[in-house]
Amino acid sequence: MQKHHIRFYKGRAALAGLLCVMLSLPAWADVHSYTLDNGLQLFVKTDHRVPIATTQVWYKVGSSYEYGGITGISHILEHMMFKGTSRYPEGEFSRLIAMKGGQENAFTGRDYTGYFQDVAAQQVALSFELEADRMQHLILNEAAFEKERQVVIEERRLRTDDNPQAATYEQFSATAFLSGPYHHLPIGWMNDLEHMTKADLERWYKKWYAPNNAIIIVVGDVDPKKMHRLAKKYFGDIPAGDLGMLKPQEEIDILGERRITVRKPAQLPYLLMGYPVPVINTAADDAEPYALSVLAAVLGGGASSRLQKEVVRDQGIVTQVSASYDPFMRLGTQFMLSATPAQGHSVEEVEQALMAEIARVQAKPISKSELERVITQMTAEQIYAQDSISYQAYLIGSLESVGLPWQLMDDYLIYIKQVTPQQVQAVAKKYLTAPRLTVAELEPLAINEEHADA
Amino acid sequence: MRKTIVTIIIVVAIAAVLLFLKAALQSNNDNKTDALFEVAIEHWVTKKGAQVYFAQVPELPMVDIQVVFDAGAARDGNQNGLALLTNSMLSEGTAKLNADQIAEQFENVGAVFSQQVGRDMAILSLRSLTTRRQLEPALTLFAEVMSGPAFPPRAFSREQGRQLAAIAREQERPGSIANKHFYQALYGEHPYAHSVLGDTPTVEALTPDDLAAFHSQYYVGSNAVVAVVGDLTERQAKKIADTLMGSLPAGKPAAPLPDVIGNVEESLLQIQYPATQTHVLVGLPTIAQGDPDYFPLYVGNHILGGGALVSKLFNEVREQRGLAYSVYSSLSPMQQAGPFMMGLQTRADQAPEALAVLQDTLAQFTLEGPTEDELAMAKSNLIGSFPLRLGSNQAIVNQLALIGFFDLPLDYLVTFTDNIDAVSADDIQAAFNKVIVPERLQVIQVGDIAAQG
C-alpha cells in the first residue's frame, strides 16, 4: 500500500479531541456572535479541518435599497471598493491579499453587498486591517470611476443584454414588482449606469458603509475570542454612522394577471411564471414560508420532484424546468416557475402543463412519502453545507444581513419538519392563483450567423 | 497490509511516506509546529483493474465518491455527442428500475448523484451521509446505474431531445459560440475539436445501440479511477470500491488518444452575431498533463492572466483601460496537449483595440518574461493558497480524481509547492517561447463584426 501524508503545521494542539466534541453537537451549534460598541456585528464559526479561514464583510445595502435614477449604485460601489485608500493605494489591497496566498472577491445582491477573502487562518488580521481601512477611507477618484463605469457596463452587456434568459428575467422582475425595490436587479438599468456620478457614489458610501451597518463573518481554523479581539482592534474605533430610515416601499397588490413578451435573438423560447408570496420577514402566518419552501421542493427540488417526473419525463414537453422560492429575503418575493419547451411544444402548452401541476397540488395534499423525501434531502443538505467554509459564512451572512438570526440555520429544519401536507396545499391555494400571476415569455428572434475567414 | 476476500491489493513498494509541507504556509509569521493537518492518500488497484484513491476525512459524517472513466467526448469517434448522451442516460433506466425510481431511491436517502462529461473524462459522483441505512442503498443503486443501464427507447428520445436543445442553447450565447469555434480552430481533425454536446446531425443519428456499445467498451474496471473521501475507514473504502467496481467487467483501458498536431499557421475567424459585445478568444494547443514544462507555464500563466484580480491582463485590459469585465488566460493540460486560452468580451467597436492589448501583453511577456517581483508575488500566492485546494472534502476528491486520471505521481500534492518554488523567471520565459508560439495563435471573434468598421 502506498501512502502519502500531506501535513501542515498548525498553530494549535489538541485538535483531535476538539473535533470529536464538535461531532456530537448539533450541526451549527458553534457560531459565536459579538457586537462591538459601535454596532458592528461579528460572527465566528470554527472549522478546524484545514488551517484556512474565510473572512467576509457584509453591508446591509443592495439593489433593494436603491431608488429610481441610481439603480446599480450598490454594485458600482462594490467595484470601486477595490480602488484604494490613502494608506493602501489602488491595487494594494488585492496585491497584499494575493501575496499572502489569499483569494478574494465581492458580490452584490438585492439585500446586501459582500466582500470576502479566503486565506490561511493566520491572515485574518490582514483581512480585518484592509477591510477596516476601506470601510472608512475609500478614495473615489473621477478617472478611476470613469474606467470602472465602463467595466460595469461591459458586465451588464455580458450578463444581461447578450443573455436572452437573463434579459427575460430582468423584464419579468420589473413587471412582477411594480412599486417595490425588487423591481430592478443589482446590475441596474443601463441608462442609470451611464449617468451615475461620483457624488452619487460618495453619498452612498457615506450613508451605508458604517460599522453599525456591517457584519463580519469568519469561518475556519480560528479562535473566536481572538477574532473578537482582532475585530475590536481594527474596527472598534470606527464611529457609528447615521443610517437614517429605510422606507418600507411595500409592493402594491397585484390586481390581475400581468403578461409580457421579450423578443431577442435566441434559439429557444423560455417561460417564467411567478406569484407574489411572503417571506419569513414579512409573513403574517409564521408557518407559511416553510410550507412554501416544501412546496417549491416538492414541485422542483431534485430529480424526483413532480415537475421533473411529470413534465420532463412523462410528458416530455420541456427540456428544463424549475420551481424556486427564497424565504430569506428582506421583502416579499415571488414564487417562481421556469421552463424551456422541448422542440415541437409551444410555450402555451408548457404553461398549461405547469398550471396543471399547480392545480394538482391545490386539489390534493402532497403524499407523506414526498414530504419525507423533502425532509431527508434538506437534512442531508444541512450536513453537506458544512463541507465548504465559504458557504457556511454565506449562510450566516444571508440571514443576518436581512435581520434574521443565524440560529435559523438550525431552526429552519425544525420548522420544516412541522409542515403538514395540508399546509402545503393551503399556501398553494392561497398564493398560486390566476389573478396573481405574472408571466414572461422569451420569443426568439432569428439569428443569422455569418462566418468570415480573414 | 490487510487482506480481504474480495479484493487483491497490488502493493506499490513504497513505505508510508510522511512529508512536511513547510512551504505551504511559509507566508505565515506566527507559524508554530505543535500540531499538524494532514491528508493521507491511499492508493490501490482492484482486481478489475480500477485505480482507487482514498483519503479519510472523519470530521463530517459524509462521503464523496467520484468514478472517472476515460470516456469523455474525445472517445466519440465520428459520433459527436455520444459520450455525453451515454453518460446522461445512465440514470434513465436499468433492467429493474425506471428513471423515476432511480431518482426517488437516491433522494429517499438524501444522496446526491451527478453525472458530468468533459473532453477527457466521464464522471459519476455520489455524495451521501455515512450512516449505513443511507449509504448502502445509495451505493447499491450507484453500482446498478453505472453497470446496468437499459437505455430505454422512450427515455432515449427524450434525452436526445434535451441534448439537441442544449446544442441550440450553445448557439444563442456569443461566449459558447466562440468557445465551440475555438476548439475547432485549435484541434482540426483531433478528437478534442468538437464540442462535448456534439452536433445536431450526429446527435440526431445516435441510437440506443450506439450508447450500449460505447458503455460496454468504456465503462469498465480497467478504464476507471475511483476517488473516495470522507468519514470512512480504509476497510469501508475498500468495500465501496469493490461494490462499485465489482459490478463492472474488467475490460480494457481506452487506447491512447492521437497526438495533437495543431494548426501551424496563425488564423483569425470572425463570426457575425447580433450582440452588444464581441467575444474574443486567442490561443493554441500546449502541453499534456505531466509535461516537464507544466510548472513554468503554470506560474507564467498565473502572472499573465490566471490570477483573478491580480494579473498583467487584468491590469492592462480592465484596470488601465476599462475595456472588459472579465479578462483572463488559462492553461489546461489534458491527456494530450490541452489549450492555452486568453479571453475577454467588450463592446463591439472596441474589439480590435482589446485584441491588440491581449496580443501585445502576451508578446511582451514572452519576450521579457516576468520581473522578479511578479515572480515572487505569484509564488507567494500559489504556495500560500495551496491549503485552499484541500479546503473541503469536495476539493480533496477532485484532486484525487485528477491525480488518478492523469496518472500523476502520488506525491503530486506533497511536492506541488516545491515545484512552484523551483520555477525561475528564465524557466518561464523559455517555456513560453517554446510552447506559446505567437505565429500559431488562433483568434476567434464572435459578435457584431460589422461594428468594428
Contacts between the chains, C-beta under 8 A, distances in Angstrom:
chain1	res1	chain2	res2	distance
A	1	B	1	6.0
A	1	B	9	6.7
A	1	B	11	5.8
A	1	B	12	7.3
A	1	B	16	7.8
A	1	B	42	6.1
A	1	B	43	7.6
A	1	B	44	6.3
A	2	B	11	7.8
A	2	B	12	4.0
A	2	B	14	5.1
A	2	B	42	7.3
A	2	B	43	5.0
A	2	B	44	8.0
A	2	B	410	5.6
A	3	B	16	4.1
A	3	B	17	6.8
A	3	B	40	5.8
A	3	B	41	7.1
A	3	B	42	5.4
A	3	B	43	8.0
A	4	B	16	8.0
A	4	B	17	5.4
A	4	B	19	7.1
A	4	B	40	7.0
A	4	B	41	4.9
A	4	B	410	5.2
A	4	B	411	5.3
A	4	B	413	7.6
A	4	B	414	5.7
A	5	B	16	7.3
A	5	B	17	7.0
A	5	B	18	4.7
A	5	B	19	6.8
A	5	B	38	4.8
A	5	B	39	7.2
A	5	B	40	4.8
A	5	B	41	7.9
A	5	B	414	7.9
A	6	B	19	7.1
A	6	B	21	6.1
A	6	B	38	5.9
A	6	B	39	4.8
A	6	B	40	7.9
A	6	B	41	7.5
A	6	B	390	7.2
A	6	B	413	5.3
A	6	B	414	5.5
A	7	B	18	6.7
A	7	B	19	7.0
A	7	B	20	5.3
A	7	B	21	6.0
A	7	B	36	4.7
A	7	B	37	6.7
A	7	B	38	4.2
A	8	B	21	5.9
A	8	B	24	5.7
A	8	B	25	6.2
A	8	B	36	6.3
A	8	B	37	3.9
A	8	B	38	7.1
A	8	B	387	6.2
A	9	B	20	7.6
A	9	B	22	7.0
A	9	B	25	6.0
A	9	B	31	5.7
A	9	B	32	6.9
A	9	B	33	4.9
A	9	B	35	7.7
A	9	B	36	6.5
A	10	B	32	7.5
A	10	B	34	7.7
A	10	B	35	4.3
A	10	B	36	6.1
A	10	B	37	5.6
A	11	B	30	6.6
A	11	B	31	7.2
A	11	B	32	5.1
A	11	B	35	7.5
A	12	B	32	7.8
A	12	B	34	7.5
A	12	B	35	5.7
A	13	B	34	4.7
A	13	B	35	4.5
A	14	B	35	7.5
A	15	B	35	5.5
A	19	B	58	7.6
A	19	B	59	5.5
A	22	B	59	7.3
A	23	B	59	7.0
A	23	B	61	7.3
A	48	B	59	7.9
A	49	B	37	7.6
A	49	B	57	7.0
A	49	B	59	5.1
A	49	B	391	7.9
A	49	B	392	8.0
A	50	B	37	5.8
A	50	B	387	5.5
A	50	B	390	6.0
A	50	B	391	5.0
A	50	B	392	8.0
A	51	B	25	6.8
A	51	B	37	5.5
A	51	B	387	5.9
A	52	B	387	5.1
A	52	B	388	5.7
A	52	B	391	5.2
A	82	B	309	7.2
A	90	B	319	7.7
A	91	B	310	7.7
A	91	B	315	7.8
A	91	B	319	7.2
A	94	B	309	4.5
A	94	B	310	5.2
A	95	B	310	5.9
A	95	B	377	7.1
A	98	B	307	6.3
A	98	B	309	7.4
A	98	B	310	4.5
A	98	B	377	6.5
A	98	B	380	7.7
A	98	B	381	4.5
A	99	B	27	7.4
A	99	B	377	5.6
A	99	B	380	4.8
A	99	B	381	6.4
A	99	B	384	7.7
A	100	B	27	5.3
A	100	B	380	7.2
A	100	B	384	5.6
A	101	B	27	5.5
A	101	B	380	6.6
A	101	B	381	5.7
A	101	B	382	7.8
A	101	B	383	6.6
A	101	B	384	1.7
A	101	B	385	4.2
A	101	B	386	7.3
A	101	B	388	7.7
A	102	B	381	7.8
A	102	B	384	7.3
A	102	B	385	6.8
A	103	B	308	6.7
A	103	B	385	6.0
A	103	B	388	6.3
A	104	B	308	7.7
A	104	B	309	6.7
A	105	B	308	6.6
A	105	B	309	7.0
A	118	B	385	7.9
A	118	B	388	5.6
A	118	B	391	7.6
A	120	B	25	5.8
A	120	B	27	6.9
A	120	B	28	5.8
A	120	B	384	6.1
A	120	B	387	6.2
A	122	B	25	7.7
A	122	B	28	4.4
A	122	B	29	7.2
A	122	B	30	5.7
A	122	B	31	7.4
A	123	B	27	7.8
A	123	B	28	7.4
A	146	B	322	7.3
A	147	B	319	7.4
A	147	B	320	7.7
A	147	B	321	7.1
A	147	B	322	3.4
A	148	B	322	6.7
A	149	B	322	7.5
A	150	B	322	3.7
A	150	B	323	7.4
A	151	B	318	5.7
A	151	B	322	5.1
A	151	B	324	7.2
A	151	B	325	5.4
A	152	B	325	7.3
A	153	B	347	7.8
A	154	B	277	6.8
A	154	B	322	7.9
A	154	B	323	7.3
A	154	B	324	5.3
A	154	B	325	4.4
A	154	B	345	6.7
A	154	B	346	6.2
A	154	B	347	6.7
A	155	B	325	3.7
A	155	B	326	7.8
A	157	B	276	4.6
A	157	B	277	4.6
A	157	B	345	7.4
A	157	B	347	6.9
A	158	B	175	7.9
A	158	B	277	6.1
A	158	B	325	5.6
A	158	B	326	6.8
A	158	B	345	5.2
A	161	B	275	8.0
A	161	B	276	4.9
A	161	B	277	7.8
A	162	B	173	7.2
A	162	B	174	5.9
A	162	B	275	4.5
A	162	B	276	5.7
A	162	B	277	5.6
A	163	B	173	6.6
A	164	B	172	6.1
A	265	B	172	7.1
A	265	B	273	7.9
A	265	B	274	4.5
A	265	B	275	7.5
A	266	B	172	4.7
A	267	B	168	3.9
A	267	B	169	6.2
A	267	B	171	5.4
A	267	B	172	4.2
A	268	B	165	6.2
A	268	B	168	5.4
A	268	B	169	5.9
A	268	B	172	6.8
A	302	B	103	7.1
A	302	B	107	5.1
A	303	B	91	7.3
A	303	B	99	7.9
A	303	B	102	7.9
A	303	B	103	3.6
A	303	B	106	7.4
A	303	B	107	6.9
A	304	B	100	7.0
A	304	B	103	3.9
A	304	B	104	4.4
A	304	B	106	7.7
A	304	B	107	4.6
A	304	B	108	8.0
A	308	B	103	7.0
A	309	B	100	5.5
A	309	B	103	7.4
A	312	B	158	7.6
A	313	B	99	5.6
A	313	B	100	6.7
A	313	B	155	7.4
A	313	B	158	6.9
A	316	B	154	8.0
A	316	B	157	7.6
A	316	B	158	4.7
A	316	B	161	7.2
A	319	B	161	6.6
A	319	B	162	4.4
A	319	B	165	4.1
A	319	B	166	7.5
A	320	B	162	7.9
A	320	B	165	7.8
A	340	B	165	6.6
A	340	B	169	8.0
A	342	B	158	7.9
A	342	B	161	5.4
A	342	B	162	7.4
A	342	B	165	6.6
A	343	B	161	6.1
A	343	B	164	6.8
A	343	B	165	6.7
A	369	B	108	8.0
A	372	B	108	7.9
A	373	B	104	7.1
A	373	B	107	5.4
A	373	B	108	5.6
A	376	B	107	7.4
A	376	B	108	6.5
A	376	B	109	6.9
A	376	B	110	4.6
A	377	B	107	5.7
A	377	B	110	5.4
A	379	B	110	6.3
A	380	B	110	2.9
A	380	B	111	7.4
A	380	B	112	7.7
A	380	B	128	7.8
A	380	B	129	5.5
A	380	B	134	7.7
A	381	B	110	7.7
A	383	B	60	6.2
A	383	B	61	6.4
A	383	B	62	5.5
A	383	B	129	6.2
A	384	B	62	6.3
A	384	B	112	7.4
A	384	B	127	6.2
A	386	B	60	5.7
A	387	B	60	6.2
A	387	B	62	7.1
A	387	B	392	4.7
A	387	B	393	5.1
A	387	B	394	5.7
A	388	B	391	7.9
A	388	B	392	5.1
A	388	B	394	7.1
A	389	B	391	6.6
A	389	B	392	7.4
A	444	B	172	7.6
A	445	B	274	7.9
A	447	B	171	7.5
A	447	B	172	6.9
A	447	B	273	6.9
A	447	B	274	6.4
A	448	B	272	7.7
A	448	B	274	7.9
A	449	B	171	7.5
A	449	B	177	7.4
A	449	B	271	6.2
A	449	B	272	6.8
A	449	B	273	6.0
A	450	B	271	6.9
A	450	B	272	4.0
A	451	B	269	7.2
A	451	B	270	7.9
A	451	B	271	5.6
A	451	B	272	7.9
A	452	B	269	8.0
A	452	B	270	4.9
A	452	B	271	7.4
A	452	B	272	6.8
A	452	B	449	6.7
A	453	B	267	7.6
A	453	B	268	7.6
A	453	B	269	6.2
A	453	B	270	7.8
A	454	B	268	4.8
A	454	B	269	7.6
A	454	B	270	5.6
